[in-house]
Amino acid sequence: MQTTFNDLVNHVRKLSLTEKLEIKNIVEKSIIDEQRDEIHESYLKSKKEHKENKLQFSYDINQLKKMID
């Protein structure tokens, strides 16, 4: 039997308040962990680019705009 997202939502709605709060905490912690992983991956990528001298820096707003495009 395949559970759809809608089935899952309906099942959660039938849970007690305590169970819903626990699920909320679990999901929030999971989101935080995923965001932390994304930040870490971005850091590693930036660190590698810096090591390979691929990063460019500028204080000139026009130059920065060109770098974005």
KEMIRO-296761 format. One record per residue: x, y, z of N, C-alpha, C in turn. Coordinates in steps of 0.05 Angstrom, whole numbers, padded with zeros to 5 digits, always signed. Layout:
XYZXYZXYZ ...
This chain:
+00017-00024+00000+00000+00000+00000+00018+00025+00000 +00012+00043-00018+00028+00067-00021+00014+00090-00005 +00030+00102+00012+00019+00125+00028+00025+00151+00014 +00005+00167+00009+00009+00192-00003+00014+00214+00018 +00023+00236+00009+00028+00259+00027+00002+00266+00041 -00020+00266+00026-00046+00273+00037-00054+00253+00059 -00048+00228+00055-00054+00207+00075-00038+00213+00100 -00013+00220+00096+00004+00225+00119-00006+00249+00135 -00013+00270+00121-00024+00294+00134-00049+00287+00150 -00067+00272+00138-00091+00264+00152-00086+00248+00177 -00066+00230+00174-00058+00214+00197-00047+00231+00220 -00030+00250+00213-00019+00268+00233-00040+00284+00247 -00060+00293+00232-00082+00308+00244-00097+00293+00265 -00097+00267+00263-00111+00250+00282-00095+00244+00308 -00070+00252+00308-00053+00247+00331-00060+00266+00354 -00051+00258+00377-00054+00275+00401-00036+00300+00398 -00042+00320+00414-00026+00344+00414+00003+00338+00421 +00008+00321+00440+00035+00314+00448+00050+00301+00424 +00037+00283+00410+00049+00270+00387+00055+00290+00365 +00036+00308+00360+00040+00329+00340+00064+00346+00347 +00066+00354+00372+00089+00371+00380+00115+00356+00377 +00115+00330+00383+00139+00314+00379+00147+00313+00350 +00128+00309+00333+00133+00309+00304+00144+00336+00295 +00132+00357+00305+00141+00384+00298+00170+00388+00306 +00177+00379+00330+00205+00382+00339+00224+00365+00322 +00216+00342+00315+00232+00325+00298+00237+00337+00271 +00216+00348+00259+00218+00361+00232+00235+00386+00234 +00231+00402+00254+00247+00426+00257+00277+00419+00260 +00283+00399+00276+00311+00391+00279+00322+00380+00253 +00306+00366+00238+00315+00355+00213+00321+00378+00193 +00304+00398+00193+00308+00421+00175+00334+00436+00183 +00338+00439+00208+00363+00452+00218+00387+00436+00209 +00386+00410+00212+00409+00393+00204+00414+00395+00174 +00393+00395+00158+00396+00398+00129+00408+00425+00121 +00399+00446+00134+00410+00473+00129+00439+00474+00137 +00446+00462+00160+00473+00461+00169+00491+00447+00148 +00481+00424+00138+00496+00410+00117+00500+00426+00092 +00479+00441+00084+00482+00458+00060+00503+00480+00065 +00502+00492+00089+00522+00513+00095+00550+00501+00095 +00553+00477+00106+00579+00464+00107+00589+00458+00078 +00571+00448+00061+00579+00442+00034+00587+00468+00019 +00573+00489+00024+00580+00515+00012+00607+00525+00022 +00611+00522+00047+00637+00529+00059+00660+00513+00046 +00656+00487+00043+00677+00470+00031+00682+00479+00002 +00661+00485-00012+00664+00493-00040+00679+00520-00041 +00672+00538-00024+00685+00565-00024+00715+00562-00016 +00720+00544+00003+00747+00540+00012+00764+00529-00011 +00753+00510-00026+00766+00499-00049+00771+00520-00070 +00751+00536-00076+00754+00557-00096+00775+00577-00087 +00776+00583-00062+00796+00602-00051+00824+00590-00055 +00827+00565-00048+00853+00552-00050+00862+00551-00079 +00843+00549-00098+00850+00548-00127+00850+00575-00139 +00849+00596-00123+00849+00624-00132+00827+00630-00153 +00804+00619-00148+00781+00623-00166+00763+00645-00156 +00768+00655-00133+00750+00676-00121+00760+00703-00129 +00741+00721-00134+00748+00748-00141+00735+00767-00120 +00750+00788-00113+00741+00807-00093+00742+00835-00105 +00723+00851-00096+00724+00879-00106+00707+00896-00087 +00715+00922-00085+00700+00941-00070+00684+00959-00089 +00689+00957-00115+00676+00973-00135+00649+00961-00142 +00627+00976-00137+00600+00966-00141+00595+00958-00170 +00606+00972-00189+00602+00965-00217+00616+00939-00224 +00640+00935-00213+00654+00910-00217+00639+00887-00204 +00628+00891-00181+00612+00870-00167+00588+00863-00184 +00574+00883-00195+00551+00877-00212+00559+00860-00236 +00582+00866-00248+00592+00850-00271+00598+00822-00262 +00608+00818-00239+00615+00792-00229+00590+00775-00225 +00568+00787-00218+00543+00773-00213+00531+00763-00239 +00533+00780-00259+00520+00774-00285+00534+00752-00300 
